[in-house]
Amino acid sequence: MRHEFMLPDLGEGLAEAEIRSWLVAVGDTVTEDQALVEVETAKAVVEIPAPVTGTLVEVGGDPGTVLPVGALLAAFDVADSADKGGGSSAPPAATATSAAGSAPTATAPGGTGANAAIGRRSRRVLASPATRKLAVSLGVDLASIAGTGPGGRVTREDVERAAQRQPSQPATAPAVTAAQPAAQPVRQRAADEEVPLRGIRRQVARTMTRSWTEIPHITEFREVDATQLVAAREALRRRAGEGAPTLTFLPFLILACTAALKRHRILNASLDLERETIIYRGAINIGIAAATDDGLIVPVLHDADRLSLFEINQRVADLAEAARSRRLRPQQLDGATFTISNFGTYGTWLGTPIINPPQAAIAGFGRIEDRVVAVDGQPVVRPTLPIAVSADHRLIDGHVLGAFVNEVAALLENPILLLGEVG
């Protein structure tokens, strides 16, 4: 009997997903909960397991196909006893599992969906996206590796061991005789390449278009004397626990922003023009813009105002690692009420941050550099931190934004004041 499996709702209001790779081929026999397909949403790469035991007879599209929630993802030929609800009924609940954890999600109602069947292919090696990327970079053929992970899955360690076993292949240049010199290569103009806008880059494009066209931005710039901030960080680095991540400046920036947001709640708010209401957020959840190979991802540090400096440092390090490896869970990507972009980590002096709707403001911090400044009328060299804060002018007037930036600057110039801001 035919059992149709529709693309499940992967949560957090996501309406579609892109097929990245099929982990089994049409004609293969699969068991319930076996890894079936990897899909990419606007926020993460998700591995979806098979909902039943049976033979895969049809798939909803090749890698690169974007499917809406509720469209046909796969169809199976199952024994009558294994498909008690009937082949055309809605599939049972499925579990979408990311590399960092799992979150149960209910499947969407049944329907015909897309019917782009593909021919039988060779069995796909089981491996995570990060492992596949590593294999490509090291020149390792995944099909040649016997995986040591669950169900024969190839792990990162398997790939690294295989790479060490590969013999080196010295390159040899073709011989060129004096009688017949090598012909000069003809330089060809590179052809244009057109690629579909997919995954994170598409979501960033949509969000930034909405932000720039709908939100009137105002931006306040400031330069902060970071002498005491640099000294505080250096002193506290030596007090971090064994095995703790290196203390960066980012936790100080987060603490300063959360303290200022408590006093200027309008920057931790949202505007709903349709209902003509302002929503003042009860929690202070800081989105942290992180650059990855796949694009900009903004993991969220929830309840940042309740955390200590070292707690923030540890959680930020964990979020950054999960973002780079695309292992963020959906709940780690949602709920931000204010965003921080640390331009300094990109080696950039400063930039103009663009608001992430529906938030009302975003703070950008540049690279700390020695600059000549005036102190008591005399030129001196001081480490200087540049700040740029953009705000929604529909909600926030210039003097309010200026007061917020003044508060942040004062806390960073005198970081001992942050001791009274935790909790």
KAVEN-V440785 format. One record per backbone hydrogen bond with DSSP energy under -1.0 kcal/mol. NH is the residue of the N-H (numbers start at 1). CO is the residue of the C=O. Records with the same first field share a line. If there is no record, write none. Layout:
NH: CO / CO
//
This chain:
3: 76
4: 87
5: 74
7: 71
9: 106
14: 11
17: 67
18: 40
19: 65
20: 38
21: 38
23: 36
27: 56
28: 25
30: 54
33: 50
34: 31
36: 48
37: 48
38: 21
39: 46
40: 18
41: 44
46: 39
47: 97
48: 37
49: 95
50: 34
54: 30
55: 77
56: 28
57: 75
58: 75
60: 73
64: 19
65: 62
67: 17
69: 15
70: 7
71: 68
73: 5
74: 5
75: 58
76: 3
77: 55
78: 1
82: 79
86: 83
97: 47
98: 101
103: 96
105: 94
117: 115
132: 128
133: 129
134: 130
135: 131
136: 132
137: 133
138: 134
140: 135
144: 141
145: 142
149: 153
152: 149
153: 150
154: 126
159: 155
160: 156
161: 157
162: 158
163: 159
164: 160
165: 161
202: 198
203: 199
204: 200
205: 201
206: 202
207: 203
208: 204
209: 205
210: 206
211: 207
212: 208
213: 209
214: 210
215: 211
218: 391
220: 389
222: 387
224: 385
226: 383
230: 226
231: 227
232: 228
233: 229
234: 230
235: 231
236: 232
237: 233
239: 236
240: 237
244: 241
253: 249
254: 250
255: 251
256: 252
257: 253
258: 254
259: 255
260: 256
261: 257
262: 258
264: 260
267: 264
268: 265
270: 279
272: 277
276: 272
277: 272
279: 270
281: 268
286: 301
287: 338
288: 299
289: 340
290: 297
292: 295
295: 292
297: 290
300: 332
301: 286
304: 284
306: 303
307: 304
312: 308
313: 309
314: 310
315: 311
316: 312
317: 313
318: 314
319: 315
320: 316
321: 317
322: 318
323: 319
324: 320
325: 321
326: 323
327: 322
332: 329
333: 330
337: 285
338: 285
340: 287
341: 363
343: 341 / 365
344: 365
345: 342
346: 343
347: 344
348: 343
359: 356
362: 390
363: 339
364: 388
365: 341
366: 386
369: 384
371: 382
373: 380
375: 378
378: 375
380: 373
382: 371
384: 369
385: 224
387: 222
388: 364
389: 220
390: 362
391: 218
392: 360
393: 216
395: 392
396: 392
401: 397
402: 398
403: 399
404: 400
405: 401
406: 402
407: 403
408: 404
409: 405
410: 406
411: 407
412: 408
413: 409
414: 410
417: 414
418: 415
419: 416
420: 417
421: 418
423: 305
//
